[in-house]
């Protein structure tokens, strides 16, 4: 991988961590079980994306 590609992956990893933390924060504030479930799924999706990107390193 080139250094530019590595920088892109590093940036993408940071975004995915941010999305995970935002989902966790939203989950804690929500009361509606259906919305909480949706947000939990989004958090899991971003966790998987993070793991896939990290695996490229």
Secondary structure, 3 states (H helix, E strand, C coil): CCHHHHHHHHHHHHHHHHHHHHHHHHHHHCCCHHHHHHHHHHHHHHHHHHHHHHHHC
